[in-house]
Amino acid sequence: MATRRDKLLFAVFGVTVLGLLLPLFLLGWYLWQGSVVAEEQRLDELAQKLGQQTEQAILDARDLLDELNALDVTPCSPQHLNQLQEAAISRPHIRAVGYWRAVERECGAGFVQGDALTPPQASRIYDSGLVAWWPGPTTAIGGVELFLMRYGQHDVAIDPRLLVNPGMLEDQEVGLWVESMPMITHPPGAEVPDPQSFAPGLTVDRAEQRLVSRSSLDTILPIDIIAVQPMAQFWQRYLPTLAGAGAFGLLLVGLWLFLILRYFRHQLSLAQELRQAIAQDQLQVVFQPIVHLESGACQGAEALARWRRDNRETIGPDVFVPLAEDTEQGTDLTLAILRCVLRELGPQLRERPDCPVNLNITGQDLASTRFSEALQRELERAKVPARAIKLEITERSLLNTDDVRKRIQDLRARGHRIAIDDFGTGYSSLAYLESFELDTLKIDKTFADAIGHEAVTSNIISHIIVMARSLKLNIVAEGIESRHQVEWLRQQGVGFGQGYRFSRPLSARAFRDWCQQAGDSK
């Protein structure tokens, strides 16, 4: 039964919501014109950037075709294929390069090799000699529909998904058309209107309750970009501006609403329990060994967090790690795991810093100086050298900003080594990785699972290995479960691995015993 205090809190909450919505509605109407102009500029700039990216990708592909056609090599010879391979992996948006003899694709390189990509009749044949196949079932490889451009005796296969940078779009709906043909939408499957239905510039589509911006470019091929902003998101985007223009009383109401919401969150949510577990160091850590594939010696371990609630329910990291990030506890969680690692393995790390523990960090950790400073304090307090803690960050969290590069440089200067985790699940390319100072590339488990089973995915892992070698990175394969996988990876030059083939995650004591039995690295 609700208490009088609870009823009062709910009444205050309801009154606060009503008192907040009415002024916001009035302010939003008052600032409508200015907000529409600002949104028009934002969407137009976004569309221009996407159009320029696509234009540059097509121009780059056209220049590449000229370069390939000028090669003086025997078609489909090893030398020719090596040059095709180098061209494919050096450009982030190109997935394959091929050589044609008449109407047949005779050979190719990249993520699609050989004659696996030979679509039927072309979508367009231009007077310039350019031939194009639009993305569709006939150009699909591994579930990805590719855009093919052929000029002369060579073609390039462009992955349309890579023409759109998700990091720049966030939740923005956009569509890309080339020659009035749909190329790609973001997010995939988004219902973006045809550009022919709207004039260039911004249109307020009141019937569909959305803003639509159209931008057009015309180079080798005509390009149209449509950016769609639902009206609800439009108001949400300009909520800070509207609130800033409000009266002092509105700010007080907003603050009161925030405090009440915070109270309910603290009292009732799983996030508060996680906060308490972090503050009281109630998390546990297990260690999965990382093994030298040639000798079988232990080269370190990855620290994996575990959380058991007071009711003995176990919450998996796939739940509490995103929860910590969403509630701005990501750095606190990382530091709590670090403290547990130092408590459990501090003596071993002081004695054997060359056998490091890998600590997973988030994009939030790299986005501020707080983590870096706290990391240094904890290591100094435990008298553990920085090189004993290797830092892992996922490919999707590796933001392309100068601040992130600078923090990675600073961490490496202290002695930490940096690994990029779950590689192959995002959009990274050779050129993208070259802009960061990294030490290790960890290949995602999904690629290890495909060894010997899925030809397309096996080809991808081979190219990932080539990419890592070109950057002089150590390679660790995750999720190894069979001897066949170990042998295949060794033959490909992969030096290290982890997975159930070697050991499940272990307690600190069990990990120390395991290292002694396996034979530590020299």
Sequence and secondary structure as in RCSB ss.txt:
>XXXX:A:sequence
MATRRDKLLFAVFGVTVLGLLLPLFLLGWYLWQGSVVAEEQRLDELAQKLGQQTEQAILDARDLLDELNALDVTP
CSPQHLNQLQEAAISRPHIRAVGYWRAVERECGAGFVQGDALTPPQASRIYDSGLVAWWPGPTTAIGGVELFLMR
YGQHDVAIDPRLLVNPGMLEDQEVGLWVESMPMITHPPGAEVPDPQSFAPGLTVDRAEQRLVSRSSLDTILPIDI
IAVQPMAQFWQRYLPTLAGAGAFGLLLVGLWLFLILRYFRHQLSLAQELRQAIAQDQLQVVFQPIVHLESGACQG
AEALARWRRDNRETIGPDVFVPLAEDTEQGTDLTLAILRCVLRELGPQLRERPDCPVNLNITGQDLASTRFSEAL
QRELERAKVPARAIKLEITERSLLNTDDVRKRIQDLRARGHRIAIDDFGTGYSSLAYLESFELDTLKIDKTFADA
IGHEAVTSNIISHIIVMARSLKLNIVAEGIESRHQVEWLRQQGVGFGQGYRFSRPLSARAFRDWCQQAGDSK
>XXXX:A:secstr
   HHHHHHHHHHHHHHHHHHHHHHHHHHHTHHHHHHHHHHHHHHHHHHHHHHHHHHHHHHHHHHHHHHT  S T
TSHHHHHHHHHHHHTSTTEEEEEEEETTEEEEEEESS TTS   SS SEE TTS EEE SSGGGEETTEE EEEE
ETTEEEEE GGGGS HHHHTT EEEEEETTEEEEEESTT     GGGS SEEEEETTTTEEEEEEEEESSSEEEE
EEEEEHHHHHHHTHHHHHHTS HHHHHHHHHHHHHHHHHHHHH HHHHHHHHHHTT  EEEEEEEEETTT  EEE
EEEEEEEE TTS EE HHHHHHHHHHTT HHHHHHHHHHHHHHHHHHHHHH TTS EEEEE HHHHHSHHHHHHH
HHHHHHHT  GGGEEEEEEGGG    HHHHHHHHHHHHHT  EEEEEETSS   HHHHHTS  SEEEE HHHHHT
TTT HHHHHHHHHHHHHHHHTT EEEE    SHHHHHHHHHTT  EE STTT   B HHHHHHHHHHH B  
